[in-house]
Amino acid sequence: MKKAFRNIRLAYTIFSGVEIVGITLLSIFYFLDVAGCKDVIDGVTAIIITISVITANVIFCGAMLLAVLLLRRKNDLTSAQLLGQDVQEAYNFGMIGLVLVDETDTVIWCSDLFRDRNIKLLDENILLWEPRLKELKNGAVDHTIKFVYNSHNYEVKYLRETKLYIFKDITDYQSIMDYSKAKASVVGIIIIDNYSEVGGNAGDQSNILAKVGDAIINYARQHKVLLRRFRNDAYFAVCDYASLQEMEDDQFSLLEKVRVMGAKENTPPTLSVGFAHGFPDFNKLNEMVTDAIDIAMSRGGDQAVISKYGDELKFFGGKTEALETRNKVKVRVLADSLIATIKLAKNVVVLGHNDADMDAIGSCLGIMAMCQHLKKPCRMVYDPKLVERKARAAFANSFPREQILKMIVSPKDVVSEVKSSTLVILVDCHRPSISICPRLIERASKIVVIDHHRRSEEFVEMPVFSYIEPSASSASELISELIHYATQNPKIEVPPTYATIMLSGIYLDSNFFKTKTTGIRTFEASMILKEFGANNSKADDFLKDEFEEYSLVTQIASTLKTPHVGVVYCTADDKYNIEPATLAKVANQCLQMKGVNAAFVIGRVNEKEARISCRSDGTVNVQLLAEKMGGGGHFTMAAVPLKNMSIKDAEASLLDTLTSYLKKAQTTTVKEE
């Protein structure tokens, strides 16, 4: 419409210009008496010329006015004329508005809804009025957007062929939805992680439980949460989604309050919190919140896990390293339960994670020793290409070729061999996607999980036996204890070659007893393996660097940068493929420097994958940071696999994550028993 007016104005300007030029020339010729103009033009002739000019102007202006009226009439159709009276009433009742635009996205017609609401759209560019409408032009055919204008909520759809925008007023609907969402049912469980340890101590520490209970009750009252104690160490909570949203916005400050409350105690109390929402059935919510609290506790406690139906889990807290809460009675019960499970199976298949290291291979051998004692056929899923170089060399040098062929099965062959009576044991890993054979986990009907990493959202579905202990330094440590404390008679024996590789696995994951996860149980497990004949000198030799690797570690470490105080990172050359163990070694070396609390090393492990190895001294939860980038691991040891990503992009991802989440991941060192 604007274009048509521009054309009309242009025509009027040209016509007026011609008239002015003609009158001017005629006046000049007359006054200068050019070619005897004064004799030709007399009074009658002047009157005729004047009348002619006026008539031409009237005719031209009339024509222009008629054109404008026709254009206005064409574009100012009412809804009743365009749609019919009945349809107009239906649209008014449904509060639906229509907007028609031209090729330049200028509004050439709009329905009565906008006029009634004093929204002036005619001759305006609709994309300038609401920029989000651009999404409709480039999006899918059925794509819609929602936005708010003058306190009204609108949902908009665009018909490209007719250049018609359909606006639907959903204010009432949105208000009901917002209210329903705010009042949706939420159930939760709050557990004091180390209730027995805190309550069992003498002195003032026994009073700390009362303070913790008061803090929980006051926090619940503050956020309008109904709380009921169903166990000495546990509370059941019911609230609405609005209250849960307040607690999420608050970052579950209750965790920090309890942590600070017992910071000076020998055994500081911590909480595990689980909430579930997003489903109308309370039985389902109960199932979800039980899984959420299990995940919180299996990740070491001191955190909140929020489970929304059909969505990913949310994690809050997790700033405290897991304390050693294992006891010999619990380990003995678990060991006997595992042995009973193995006895019921016809055969056993054991496997670790992809890029298997010494701990993964060692823990697999520990399970094989148990199966040999129970006279159950057991083979380890093994592929030299999917095993870290040092672990591969140690395994090959420890056993003759004929024995190795009897001990192993390839990932390709094992899937077809697994039966319903086969027991699959996954060690040093609980995420099927990063196991050495994910298809085996999908196919198996009976799975056992033994791991020392903090549990992530991805987990084996319905395992028959699960032992996740984040306070342990390694999976080899856990299996050494299971073997030692089992009530089998005669006692389970571990061959010295198996024990040596298991001890090497403990050395690797505890960084020779230097990590925060190294506790009394780590040394006890090493003693157990030593009793079985483990050669500590040989176990150390398995982990020694060759000159080329030592040179490479030094070269990567020389790229060290400090993006934040106490945090460093290094990058390897994008042209070279580097083993994950080498990246981890660089990170461990960086931690040896004074003032370094966390180290990240980025390198390419193959043509399609980069990797970030993460290590900390316990004051930074690198697992939390790794999970934000798509990885996972332990509180002080984690890794991030990055598919189809360059080193430069991986570095940018790391820096963005540190900027956004480093403060949440930072904590203070927690004393371990």
DAGIPE-V961980 format. One line per field, one symbol per residue. psi: psi as a letter, one per 40 degrees, with the letter a starting at -180 (. if undefined). Layout:
psi=???
This chain:
psi=dddddddddddddddddddddddddddddddefhffddddhaddddddddddddddddddddddddddddddddefiiddddeidddddddddefhiihhiadefhheiiidddddefhhdheihddddgdeeddddeaidehiiiihhfehhihhihhddefhhhhhhfddddddddddddeihhiihhhhdfdddddeiiadddedddddddddddddddefhhhhheideiihihaidddddddddefgeddddddddfdeidghiiihhhiiiehehddddddddddddddddeeeafihhhhhheiiihhibfehihiheiiddddddddddddddddeidihhiiaiifhaddddddddddddddddefhhhihhhhdefhiddddddddediidddddddiiidddddeehidehhhhhifiehddeiegddddddidhhhhhieihhidhihhgidhhghgeeididdddddddddeifihiihihiddddddddddddddefffeidehaddddddddddddeehhdddddddeiiidddddddddddeehigdihehiiihiheeihhidddddddddddeeihehdihhhhihdadehiihhhiieeehgeddddddeeaabidehiihhhhfhiddddddddddddddedddeiaihhhi.
